[in-house]
Amino acid sequence: MDWLHQIFQKTPETALFLSLAVGYLIGQINFGKFQLGGVGGSLLAAVVVSQVGVQIDNGVKSVMFAVFIYAVGYDSGP
């Protein structure tokens, strides 16, 4: 797990794109009639990846949170 922590420390954007890719794949899994979708899956994947200890700039965090809120609103419709 140290090698993963070192990779994320050198290039934190790797953690971001890994979260998006894994989250999209998790979102495609059906749990009966329930499906998380890309947004929910990415959120869960980001929570797991953040446990490695990735440090991301506060500005990037704010922008990504705004994108997440936009995606949830877009998914739910008018």
C-alpha positions as CSV (number, residue, x, y, z in Angstrom):
1,M,0.0,0.0,0.0
2,D,3.0,2.3,0.4
3,W,3.6,2.3,-3.4
4,L,0.1,3.5,-3.9
5,H,0.5,6.2,-1.3
6,Q,3.8,7.3,-3.0
7,I,2.2,7.5,-6.4
8,F,-0.7,9.6,-5.1
9,Q,1.7,11.9,-3.3
10,K,3.7,12.6,-6.5
11,T,0.7,12.9,-8.8
12,P,-2.6,13.6,-6.9
13,E,-4.5,13.9,-10.2
14,T,-4.0,10.1,-10.6
15,A,-6.2,9.6,-7.5
16,L,-8.9,11.9,-9.1
17,F,-9.0,10.0,-12.4
18,L,-8.8,6.6,-10.6
19,S,-11.8,7.6,-8.5
20,L,-13.7,8.6,-11.6
21,A,-12.9,5.4,-13.5
22,V,-13.5,3.0,-10.7
23,G,-16.6,4.9,-9.7
24,Y,-18.1,4.7,-13.1
25,L,-17.6,1.0,-13.1
26,I,-19.1,0.6,-9.6
27,G,-22.1,2.7,-10.8
28,Q,-22.9,0.2,-13.5
29,I,-23.5,-2.6,-11.0
30,N,-27.2,-3.4,-10.4
31,F,-28.3,-4.2,-6.9
32,G,-31.7,-5.7,-7.8
33,K,-33.6,-2.7,-9.2
34,F,-31.3,-0.2,-7.6
35,Q,-28.2,1.2,-9.4
36,L,-25.9,3.9,-8.0
37,G,-25.0,5.4,-11.3
38,G,-21.7,7.2,-12.2
39,V,-22.1,10.0,-9.7
40,G,-22.8,7.8,-6.7
41,G,-20.2,5.3,-7.7
42,S,-17.6,8.0,-8.1
43,L,-18.4,9.4,-4.7
44,L,-17.9,6.0,-3.0
45,A,-14.7,5.3,-4.9
46,A,-13.3,8.8,-3.9
47,V,-14.1,8.1,-0.3
48,V,-12.1,4.8,-0.5
49,V,-9.2,6.4,-2.4
50,S,-9.0,9.2,0.1
51,Q,-8.3,6.8,2.9
52,V,-4.8,6.3,1.4
53,G,-4.0,9.9,2.5
54,V,-4.1,11.9,-0.6
55,Q,-3.6,15.7,-0.1
56,I,-5.4,17.8,-2.7
57,D,-5.5,21.6,-2.9
58,N,-8.5,23.3,-1.3
59,G,-9.4,25.0,-4.6
60,V,-9.5,21.7,-6.5
61,K,-11.7,20.3,-3.7
62,S,-14.1,23.2,-4.0
63,V,-14.4,22.9,-7.8
64,M,-14.9,19.1,-7.7
65,F,-17.6,19.5,-5.0
66,A,-19.4,22.0,-7.2
67,V,-19.1,19.6,-10.2
68,F,-20.5,16.8,-8.0
69,I,-23.5,19.0,-6.9
70,Y,-24.1,19.9,-10.6
71,A,-24.0,16.3,-11.6
72,V,-26.5,15.3,-8.9
73,G,-28.8,18.1,-10.0
74,Y,-28.5,17.2,-13.6
75,D,-29.2,13.5,-12.9
76,S,-32.4,14.3,-10.9
77,G,-33.8,16.5,-13.7
78,P,-35.9,19.7,-13.6
